[in-house]
Amino acid sequence: MDTQTVLTLLQETAAEVIDPRFRALAEGDVGSKSHPEDYVTVADREAEVIITAALREAYPEALVLGEEAYAENPGLLPAFRAAEHAFTVDPVDGTRNFVHGSPDHAVMVAETRGGRTVRAWIWQPQHRLAYVAERGAGLWRNGQRVVRAAPATDPARWRARTSRRKQVGAMLGPVGPLELTWVSCGIDYPQLAEGVCDALVYVGTMPWDHAPGSLMVEEVGGAVGSVDGEDYAPGTPVRGIVAAASPEVLRTLQDHC
């Protein structure tokens, strides 16, 4: 499948099973997984089935790691880490936002080869924004190339956000106070790539959350690594993730995480 065909798949899937349920979830459409606010909806499940089936038909040799499939079969994660060719699928990233009627949610897919993300797609159905990246070819938003301005030279002027609510208001060395992310990687990473913020600090590290956006940030000159100072790769387990507007911002934050 070429890059545009995958994007169309995400857009058509959202139009079919996600958008009609936005602010219209019926009783019984919402469940939970690991804890009461770890939501899953019928839209998540149906969208993942459609996207996974299409990818498997086009790439029968590739492993497809979907968020909801992992919830049913955790063995998919080690299989993904060992796979030469794979896809990640996050059918509704920001499900909590979706359940509460926020437009800040997205459909995300990433393709990896040899453990590196080579293509990435984020479709924000309520914002009507499509972000697409291919390694070495830049980041594109609705067909226009995204060019990010360089961050300020003074770390005190960097705007950083955290996924951990307890960290909001804290300082990381010269950087801060930290603000909360948009609570959806499918919104967070494009905001970083567009220059709305300069860094994102994450506790959660699942590949379907970070594989798409990490490539997008790299394609506009940013850098992504672990909180322990390592480079980021979707198949490598890490303790936490830092995404930054430049390698300098990344190194500074890693020194204080």
C-alpha positions as protocol buffer text, in pm:
chain_id: "A"
residue {
  index: 1
  type: MET
  ca { x: 0 y: 0 z: 0 }
}
residue {
  index: 2
  type: ASP
  ca { x: 140 y: 337 z: -88 }
}
residue {
  index: 3
  type: THR
  ca { x: 146 y: 611 z: 174 }
}
residue {
  index: 4
  type: GLN
  ca { x: -167 y: 787 z: 51 }
}
residue {
  index: 5
  type: THR
  ca { x: -363 y: 462 z: 46 }
}
residue {
  index: 6
  type: VAL
  ca { x: -285 y: 398 z: 412 }
}
residue {
  index: 7
  type: LEU
  ca { x: -394 y: 751 z: 501 }
}
residue {
  index: 8
  type: THR
  ca { x: -719 y: 701 z: 310 }
}
residue {
  index: 9
  type: LEU
  ca { x: -774 y: 377 z: 503 }
}
residue {
  index: 10
  type: LEU
  ca { x: -749 y: 565 z: 833 }
}
residue {
  index: 11
  type: GLN
  ca { x: -977 y: 843 z: 715 }
}
residue {
  index: 12
  type: GLU
  ca { x: -1242 y: 610 z: 579 }
}
residue {
  index: 13
  type: THR
  ca { x: -1231 y: 392 z: 889 }
}
residue {
  index: 14
  type: ALA
  ca { x: -1277 y: 696 z: 1112 }
}
residue {
  index: 15
  type: ALA
  ca { x: -1568 y: 816 z: 900 }
}
residue {
  index: 16
  type: GLU
  ca { x: -1732 y: 474 z: 921 }
}
residue {
  index: 17
  type: VAL
  ca { x: -1696 y: 370 z: 1286 }
}
residue {
  index: 18
  type: ILE
  ca { x: -1540 y: 652 z: 1493 }
}
residue {
  index: 19
  type: ASP
  ca { x: -1696 y: 982 z: 1386 }
}
residue {
  index: 20
  type: PRO
  ca { x: -2060 y: 865 z: 1412 }
}
residue {
  index: 21
  type: ARG
  ca { x: -1997 y: 778 z: 1778 }
}
residue {
  index: 22
  type: PHE
  ca { x: -1826 y: 1105 z: 1873 }
}
residue {
  index: 23
  type: ARG
  ca { x: -2040 y: 1257 z: 2149 }
}
residue {
  index: 24
  type: ALA
  ca { x: -2295 y: 985 z: 2071 }
}
residue {
  index: 25
  type: LEU
  ca { x: -2169 y: 678 z: 2258 }
}
residue {
  index: 26
  type: ALA
  ca { x: -2454 y: 458 z: 2368 }
}
residue {
  index: 27
  type: GLU
  ca { x: -2488 y: 270 z: 2694 }
}
residue {
  index: 28
  type: GLY
  ca { x: -2265 y: -34 z: 2669 }
}
residue {
  index: 29
  type: ASP
  ca { x: -2033 y: 125 z: 2410 }
}
residue {
  index: 30
  type: VAL
  ca { x: -1766 y: 203 z: 2671 }
}
residue {
  index: 31
  type: GLY
  ca { x: -1566 y: -43 z: 2879 }
}
residue {
  index: 32
  type: SER
  ca { x: -1238 y: -41 z: 3069 }
}
residue {
  index: 33
  type: LYS
  ca { x: -917 y: -243 z: 3068 }
}
residue {
  index: 34
  type: SER
  ca { x: -648 y: -215 z: 3337 }
}
residue {
  index: 35
  type: HIS
  ca { x: -835 y: 37 z: 3556 }
}
residue {
  index: 36
  type: PRO
  ca { x: -1174 y: 215 z: 3547 }
}
residue {
  index: 37
  type: GLU
  ca { x: -1048 y: 516 z: 3347 }
}
residue {
  index: 38
  type: ASP
  ca { x: -843 y: 307 z: 3102 }
}
residue {
  index: 39
  type: TYR
  ca { x: -1128 y: 325 z: 2855 }
}
residue {
  index: 40
  type: VAL
  ca { x: -1197 y: 115 z: 2549 }
}
residue {
  index: 41
  type: THR
  ca { x: -1495 y: 175 z: 2324 }
}
residue {
  index: 42
  type: VAL
  ca { x: -1671 y: -8 z: 2046 }
}
residue {
  index: 43
  type: ALA
  ca { x: -1512 y: 247 z: 1811 }
}
residue {
  index: 44
  type: ASP
  ca { x: -1161 y: 142 z: 1922 }
}
residue {
  index: 45
  type: ARG
  ca { x: -1234 y: -224 z: 1864 }
}
residue {
  index: 46
  type: GLU
  ca { x: -1412 y: -190 z: 1530 }
}
residue {
  index: 47
  type: ALA
  ca { x: -1156 y: 54 z: 1388 }
}
residue {
  index: 48
  type: GLU
  ca { x: -866 y: -170 z: 1484 }
}
residue {
  index: 49
  type: VAL
  ca { x: -1027 y: -473 z: 1320 }
}
residue {
  index: 50
  type: ILE
  ca { x: -1076 y: -284 z: 991 }
}
residue {
  index: 51
  type: ILE
  ca { x: -726 y: -133 z: 981 }
}
residue {
  index: 52
  type: THR
  ca { x: -553 y: -455 z: 1088 }
}
residue {
  index: 53
  type: ALA
  ca { x: -735 y: -661 z: 827 }
}
residue {
  index: 54
  type: ALA
  ca { x: -635 y: -422 z: 548 }
}
residue {
  index: 55
  type: LEU
  ca { x: -270 y: -415 z: 654 }
}
residue {
  index: 56
  type: ARG
  ca { x: -253 y: -794 z: 685 }
}
residue {
  index: 57
  type: GLU
  ca { x: -403 y: -837 z: 341 }
}
residue {
  index: 58
  type: ALA
  ca { x: -150 y: -598 z: 188 }
}
residue {
  index: 59
  type: TYR
  ca { x: 148 y: -723 z: 393 }
}
residue {
  index: 60
  type: PRO
  ca { x: 87 y: -1088 z: 491 }
}
residue {
  index: 61
  type: GLU
  ca { x: 448 y: -1126 z: 610 }
}
residue {
  index: 62
  type: ALA
  ca { x: 431 y: -830 z: 850 }
}
residue {
  index: 63
  type: LEU
  ca { x: 332 y: -842 z: 1216 }
}
residue {
  index: 64
  type: VAL
  ca { x: 52 y: -603 z: 1313 }
}
residue {
  index: 65
  type: LEU
  ca { x: 55 y: -484 z: 1674 }
}
residue {
  index: 66
  type: GLY
  ca { x: -275 y: -321 z: 1767 }
}
residue {
  index: 67
  type: GLU
  ca { x: -344 y: -169 z: 2106 }
}
residue {
  index: 68
  type: GLU
  ca { x: -665 y: -365 z: 2157 }
}
residue {
  index: 69
  type: ALA
  ca { x: -514 y: -688 z: 2021 }
}
residue {
  index: 70
  type: TYR
  ca { x: -231 y: -652 z: 2272 }
}
residue {
  index: 71
  type: ALA
  ca { x: -485 y: -621 z: 2554 }
}
residue {
  index: 72
  type: GLU
  ca { x: -614 y: -965 z: 2454 }
}
residue {
  index: 73
  type: ASN
  ca { x: -273 y: -1115 z: 2369 }
}
residue {
  index: 74
  type: PRO
  ca { x: 29 y: -955 z: 2546 }
}
residue {
  index: 75
  type: GLY
  ca { x: 257 y: -1195 z: 2357 }
}
residue {
  index: 76
  type: LEU
  ca { x: 223 y: -964 z: 2056 }
}
residue {
  index: 77
  type: LEU
  ca { x: 464 y: -714 z: 2213 }
}
residue {
  index: 78
  type: PRO
  ca { x: 773 y: -941 z: 2226 }
}
residue {
  index: 79
  type: ALA
  ca { x: 680 y: -1066 z: 1878 }
}
residue {
  index: 80
  type: PHE
  ca { x: 676 y: -706 z: 1757 }
}
residue {
  index: 81
  type: ARG
  ca { x: 1016 y: -639 z: 1910 }
}
residue {
  index: 82
  type: ALA
  ca { x: 1161 y: -935 z: 1720 }
}
residue {
  index: 83
  type: ALA
  ca { x: 985 y: -864 z: 1388 }
}
residue {
  index: 84
  type: GLU
  ca { x: 1178 y: -749 z: 1083 }
}
residue {
  index: 85
  type: HIS
  ca { x: 866 y: -584 z: 935 }
}
residue {
  index: 86
  type: ALA
  ca { x: 574 y: -464 z: 1145 }
}
residue {
  index: 87
  type: PHE
  ca { x: 296 y: -211 z: 1188 }
}
residue {
  index: 88
  type: THR
  ca { x: 155 y: -51 z: 1501 }
}
residue {
  index: 89
  type: VAL
  ca { x: -212 y: 47 z: 1515 }
}
residue {
  index: 90
  type: ASP
  ca { x: -374 y: 282 z: 1766 }
}
residue {
  index: 91
  type: PRO
  ca { x: -736 y: 299 z: 1650 }
}
residue {
  index: 92
  type: VAL
  ca { x: -846 y: 581 z: 1883 }
}
residue {
  index: 93
  type: ASP
  ca { x: -552 y: 745 z: 2054 }
}
residue {
  index: 94
  type: GLY
  ca { x: -683 y: 959 z: 2336 }
}
residue {
  index: 95
  type: THR
  ca { x: -981 y: 734 z: 2410 }
}
residue {
  index: 96
  type: ARG
  ca { x: -1042 y: 914 z: 2739 }
}
residue {
  index: 97
  type: ASN
  ca { x: -1075 y: 1242 z: 2548 }
}
residue {
  index: 98
  type: PHE
  ca { x: -1304 y: 1073 z: 2296 }
}
residue {
  index: 99
  type: VAL
  ca { x: -1528 y: 935 z: 2571 }
}
residue {
  index: 100
  type: HIS
  ca { x: -1553 y: 1278 z: 2733 }
}
residue {
  index: 101
  type: GLY
  ca { x: -1638 y: 1452 z: 2406 }
}
residue {
  index: 102
  type: SER
  ca { x: -1302 y: 1619 z: 2340 }
}
residue {
  index: 103
  type: PRO
  ca { x: -1196 y: 1653 z: 1976 }
}
residue {
  index: 104
  type: ASP
  ca { x: -836 y: 1581 z: 2081 }
}
residue {
  index: 105
  type: HIS
  ca { x: -810 y: 1222 z: 1963 }
}
residue {
  index: 106
  type: ALA
  ca { x: -651 y: 1056 z: 1663 }
}
residue {
  index: 107
  type: VAL
  ca { x: -607 y: 741 z: 1455 }
}
residue {
  index: 108
  type: MET
  ca { x: -242 y: 635 z: 1426 }
}
residue {
  index: 109
  type: VAL
  ca { x: -38 y: 381 z: 1233 }
}
residue {
  index: 110
  type: ALA
  ca { x: 338 y: 333 z: 1202 }
}
residue {
  index: 111
  type: GLU
  ca { x: 543 y: 100 z: 987 }
}
residue {
  index: 112
  type: THR
  ca { x: 873 y: -37 z: 1119 }
}
residue {
  index: 113
  type: ARG
  ca { x: 1151 y: -221 z: 942 }
}
residue {
  index: 114
  type: GLY
  ca { x: 1447 y: -360 z: 1129 }
}
residue {
  index: 115
  type: GLY
  ca { x: 1320 y: -196 z: 1447 }
}
residue {
  index: 116
  type: ARG
  ca { x: 1306 y: 159 z: 1302 }
}
residue {
  index: 117
  type: THR
  ca { x: 997 y: 353 z: 1207 }
}
residue {
  index: 118
  type: VAL
  ca { x: 1001 y: 418 z: 833 }
}
residue {
  index: 119
  type: ARG
  ca { x: 650 y: 555 z: 772 }
}
residue {
  index: 120
  type: ALA
  ca { x: 393 y: 714 z: 1003 }
}
residue {
  index: 121
  type: TRP
  ca { x: 36 y: 839 z: 983 }
}
residue {
  index: 122
  type: ILE
  ca { x: -176 y: 1043 z: 1225 }
}
residue {
  index: 123
  type: TRP
  ca { x: -534 y: 1139 z: 1135 }
}
residue {
  index: 124
  type: GLN
  ca { x: -713 y: 1379 z: 1370 }
}
residue {
  index: 125
  type: PRO
  ca { x: -1073 y: 1330 z: 1252 }
}
residue {
  index: 126
  type: GLN
  ca { x: -1237 y: 1616 z: 1442 }
}
residue {
  index: 127
  type: HIS
  ca { x: -962 y: 1865 z: 1354 }
}
residue {
  index: 128
  type: ARG
  ca { x: -950 y: 1734 z: 994 }
}
residue {
  index: 129
  type: LEU
  ca { x: -570 y: 1723 z: 1008 }
}
residue {
  index: 130
  type: ALA
  ca { x: -361 y: 1451 z: 846 }
}
residue {
  index: 131
  type: TYR
  ca { x: 7 y: 1415 z: 934 }
}
residue {
  index: 132
  type: VAL
  ca { x: 222 y: 1183 z: 724 }
}
residue {
  index: 133
  type: ALA
  ca { x: 595 y: 1112 z: 742 }
}
residue {
  index: 134
  type: GLU
  ca { x: 837 y: 891 z: 554 }
}
residue {
  index: 135
  type: ARG
  ca { x: 1192 y: 858 z: 684 }
}
residue {
  index: 136
  type: GLY
  ca { x: 1411 y: 1108 z: 504 }
}
residue {
  index: 137
  type: ALA
  ca { x: 1120 y: 1275 z: 324 }
}
residue {
  index: 138
  type: GLY
  ca { x: 995 y: 1519 z: 588 }
}
residue {
  index: 139
  type: LEU
  ca { x: 663 y: 1565 z: 766 }
}
residue {
  index: 140
  type: TRP
  ca { x: 353 y: 1671 z: 577 }
}
residue {
  index: 141
  type: ARG
  ca { x: 27 y: 1815 z: 710 }
}
residue {
  index: 142
  type: ASN
  ca { x: -268 y: 1799 z: 470 }
}
residue {
  index: 143
  type: GLY
  ca { x: -23 y: 1787 z: 181 }
}
residue {
  index: 144
  type: GLN
  ca { x: 195 y: 2078 z: 296 }
}
residue {
  index: 145
  type: ARG
  ca { x: 543 y: 2031 z: 437 }
}
residue {
  index: 146
  type: VAL
  ca { x: 581 y: 2114 z: 806 }
}
residue {
  index: 147
  type: VAL
  ca { x: 882 y: 2334 z: 885 }
}
residue {
  index: 148
  type: ARG
  ca { x: 948 y: 2387 z: 1253 }
}
residue {
  index: 149
  type: ALA
  ca { x: 1129 y: 2695 z: 1385 }
}
residue {
  index: 150
  type: ALA
  ca { x: 1437 y: 2629 z: 1597 }
}
residue {
  index: 151
  type: PRO
  ca { x: 1378 y: 2641 z: 1974 }
}
residue {
  index: 152
  type: ALA
  ca { x: 1503 y: 2934 z: 2179 }
}
residue {
  index: 153
  type: THR
  ca { x: 1868 y: 2927 z: 2284 }
}
residue {
  index: 154
  type: ASP
  ca { x: 1775 y: 2995 z: 2648 }
}
residue {
  index: 155
  type: PRO
  ca { x: 1645 y: 2676 z: 2818 }
}
residue {
  index: 156
  type: ALA
  ca { x: 1430 y: 2888 z: 3049 }
}
residue {
  index: 157
  type: ARG
  ca { x: 1219 y: 2976 z: 2745 }
}
residue {
  index: 158
  type: TRP
  ca { x: 1157 y: 2617 z: 2640 }
}
residue {
  index: 159
  type: ARG
  ca { x: 797 y: 2503 z: 2677 }
}
residue {
  index: 160
  type: ALA
  ca { x: 778 y: 2145 z: 2805 }
}
residue {
  index: 161
  type: ARG
  ca { x: 479 y: 1923 z: 2873 }
}
residue {
  index: 162
  type: THR
  ca { x: 441 y: 1605 z: 3073 }
}
residue {
  index: 163
  type: SER
  ca { x: 201 y: 1311 z: 3057 }
}
residue {
  index: 164
  type: ARG
  ca { x: 225 y: 1266 z: 3434 }
}
residue {
  index: 165
  type: ARG
  ca { x: -24 y: 1487 z: 3615 }
}
residue {
  index: 166
  type: LYS
  ca { x: 184 y: 1484 z: 3934 }
}
residue {
  index: 167
  type: GLN
  ca { x: 469 y: 1649 z: 3741 }
}
residue {
  index: 168
  type: VAL
  ca { x: 263 y: 1948 z: 3628 }
}
residue {
  index: 169
  type: GLY
  ca { x: 424 y: 2264 z: 3764 }
}
residue {
  index: 170
  type: ALA
  ca { x: 759 y: 2095 z: 3832 }
}
residue {
  index: 171
  type: MET
  ca { x: 1097 y: 2202 z: 3693 }
}
residue {
  index: 172
  type: LEU
  ca { x: 1343 y: 1979 z: 3510 }
}
residue {
  index: 173
  type: GLY
  ca { x: 1665 y: 2165 z: 3572 }
}
residue {
  index: 174
  type: PRO
  ca { x: 1632 y: 2497 z: 3389 }
}
residue {
  index: 175
  type: VAL
  ca { x: 1316 y: 2385 z: 3205 }
}
residue {
  index: 176
  type: GLY
  ca { x: 967 y: 2438 z: 3332 }
}
residue {
  index: 177
  type: PRO
  ca { x: 725 y: 2469 z: 3493 }
}
residue {
  index: 178
  type: LEU
  ca { x: 590 y: 2165 z: 3313 }
}
residue {
  index: 179
  type: GLU
  ca { x: 241 y: 2173 z: 3167 }
}
residue {
  index: 180
  type: LEU
  ca { x: 12 y: 1879 z: 3098 }
}
residue {
  index: 181
  type: THR
  ca { x: 16 y: 1731 z: 2749 }
}
residue {
  index: 182
  type: TRP
  ca { x: -300 y: 1717 z: 2541 }
}
residue {
  index: 183
  type: VAL
  ca { x: -346 y: 1364 z: 2680 }
}
residue {
  index: 184
  type: SER
  ca { x: -319 y: 1207 z: 2335 }
}
residue {
  index: 185
  type: CYS
  ca { x: 8 y: 1127 z: 2162 }
}
residue {
  index: 186
  type: GLY
  ca { x: -173 y: 1176 z: 1832 }
}
residue {
  index: 187
  type: ILE
  ca { x: -221 y: 1541 z: 1930 }
}
residue {
  index: 188
  type: ASP
  ca { x: 97 y: 1590 z: 2137 }
}
residue {
  index: 189
  type: TYR
  ca { x: 356 y: 1493 z: 1878 }
}
residue {
  index: 190
  type: PRO
  ca { x: 210 y: 1708 z: 1597 }
}
residue {
  index: 191
  type: GLN
  ca { x: 194 y: 2003 z: 1839 }
}
residue {
  index: 192
  type: LEU
  ca { x: 564 y: 1955 z: 1914 }
}
residue {
  index: 193
  type: ALA
  ca { x: 643 y: 1920 z: 1544 }
}
residue {
  index: 194
  type: GLU
  ca { x: 447 y: 2240 z: 1469 }
}
residue {
  index: 195
  type: GLY
  ca { x: 631 y: 2440 z: 1738 }
}
residue {
  index: 196
  type: VAL
  ca { x: 349 y: 2477 z: 1990 }
}
residue {
  index: 197
  type: CYS
  ca { x: 578 y: 2328 z: 2255 }
}
residue {
  index: 198
  type: ASP
  ca { x: 947 y: 2231 z: 2270 }
}
residue {
  index: 199
  type: ALA
  ca { x: 944 y: 1901 z: 2458 }
}
residue {
  index: 200
  type: LEU
  ca { x: 723 y: 1616 z: 2576 }
}
residue {
  index: 201
  type: VAL
  ca { x: 806 y: 1390 z: 2872 }
}
residue {
  index: 202
  type: TYR
  ca { x: 622 y: 1060 z: 2889 }
}
residue {
  index: 203
  type: VAL
  ca { x: 581 y: 785 z: 3146 }
}
residue {
  index: 204
  type: GLY
  ca { x: 394 y: 547 z: 2914 }
}
residue {
  index: 205
  type: THR
  ca { x: 610 y: 394 z: 2641 }
}
residue {
  index: 206
  type: MET
  ca { x: 396 y: 158 z: 2433 }
}
residue {
  index: 207
  type: PRO
  ca { x: 506 y: 155 z: 2067 }
}
residue {
  index: 208
  type: TRP
  ca { x: 162 y: 226 z: 1919 }
}
residue {
  index: 209
  type: ASP
  ca { x: 165 y: 555 z: 2112 }
}
residue {
  index: 210
  type: HIS
  ca { x: 515 y: 672 z: 2019 }
}
residue {
  index: 211
  type: ALA
  ca { x: 630 y: 507 z: 1696 }
}
residue {
  index: 212
  type: PRO
  ca { x: 428 y: 740 z: 1467 }
}
residue {
  index: 213
  type: GLY
  ca { x: 500 y: 1071 z: 1638 }
}
residue {
  index: 214
  type: SER
  ca { x: 866 y: 1003 z: 1707 }
}
residue {
  index: 215
  type: LEU
  ca { x: 939 y: 979 z: 1334 }
}
residue {
  index: 216
  type: MET
  ca { x: 742 y: 1298 z: 1270 }
}
residue {
  index: 217
  type: VAL
  ca { x: 943 y: 1490 z: 1528 }
}
residue {
  index: 218
  type: GLU
  ca { x: 1270 y: 1360 z: 1385 }
}
residue {
  index: 219
  type: GLU
  ca { x: 1162 y: 1463 z: 1035 }
}
residue {
  index: 220
  type: VAL
  ca { x: 1137 y: 1829 z: 1144 }
}
residue {
  index: 221
  type: GLY
  ca { x: 1479 y: 1827 z: 1311 }
}
residue {
  index: 222
  type: GLY
  ca { x: 1378 y: 1708 z: 1656 }
}
residue {
  index: 223
  type: ALA
  ca { x: 1508 y: 1416 z: 1858 }
}
residue {
  index: 224
  type: VAL
  ca { x: 1351 y: 1143 z: 2072 }
}
residue {
  index: 225
  type: GLY
  ca { x: 1519 y: 937 z: 2343 }
}
residue {
  index: 226
  type: SER
  ca { x: 1466 y: 761 z: 2672 }
}
residue {
  index: 227
  type: VAL
  ca { x: 1475 y: 934 z: 3010 }
}
residue {
  index: 228
  type: ASP
  ca { x: 1793 y: 732 z: 3076 }
}
residue {
  index: 229
  type: GLY
  ca { x: 1982 y: 895 z: 2790 }
}
residue {
  index: 230
  type: GLU
  ca { x: 1940 y: 625 z: 2526 }
}
residue {
  index: 231
  type: ASP
  ca { x: 1818 y: 667 z: 2169 }
}
residue {
  index: 232
  type: TYR
  ca { x: 1454 y: 577 z: 2112 }
}
residue {
  index: 233
  type: ALA
  ca { x: 1349 y: 278 z: 1902 }
}
residue {
  index: 234
  type: PRO
  ca { x: 993 y: 140 z: 1904 }
}
residue {
  index: 235
  type: GLY
  ca { x: 1104 y: -215 z: 1978 }
}
residue {
  index: 236
  type: THR
  ca { x: 1336 y: -132 z: 2268 }
}
residue {
  index: 237
  type: PRO
  ca { x: 1188 y: -130 z: 2622 }
}
residue {
  index: 238
  type: VAL
  ca { x: 1254 y: 200 z: 2802 }
}
residue {
  index: 239
  type: ARG
  ca { x: 1158 y: 353 z: 3136 }
}
residue {
  index: 240
  type: GLY
  ca { x: 1024 y: 676 z: 2990 }
}
residue {
  index: 241
  type: ILE
  ca { x: 1042 y: 886 z: 2674 }
}
residue {
  index: 242
  type: VAL
  ca { x: 1150 y: 1242 z: 2600 }
}
residue {
  index: 243
  type: ALA
  ca { x: 1061 y: 1399 z: 2264 }
}
residue {
  index: 244
  type: ALA
  ca { x: 1229 y: 1730 z: 2192 }
}
residue {
  index: 245
  type: ALA
  ca { x: 1251 y: 2005 z: 1934 }
}
residue {
  index: 246
  type: SER
  ca { x: 1627 y: 1954 z: 1890 }
}
residue {
  index: 247
  type: PRO
  ca { x: 1907 y: 1723 z: 2008 }
}
residue {
  index: 248
  type: GLU
  ca { x: 2018 y: 1998 z: 2249 }
}
residue {
  index: 249
  type: VAL
  ca { x: 1676 y: 2018 z: 2412 }
}
residue {
  index: 250
  type: LEU
  ca { x: 1670 y: 1639 z: 2438 }
}
residue {
  index: 251
  type: ARG
  ca { x: 2013 y: 1617 z: 2605 }
}
residue {
  index: 252
  type: THR
  ca { x: 1928 y: 1891 z: 2854 }
}
residue {
  index: 253
  type: LEU
  ca { x: 1606 y: 1723 z: 2962 }
}
residue {
  index: 254
  type: GLN
  ca { x: 1765 y: 1377 z: 2978 }
}
residue {
  index: 255
  type: ASP
  ca { x: 2023 y: 1518 z: 3219 }
}
residue {
  index: 256
  type: HIS
  ca { x: 1745 y: 1617 z: 3459 }
}
residue {
  index: 257
  type: CYS
  ca { x: 1488 y: 1338 z: 3422 }
}
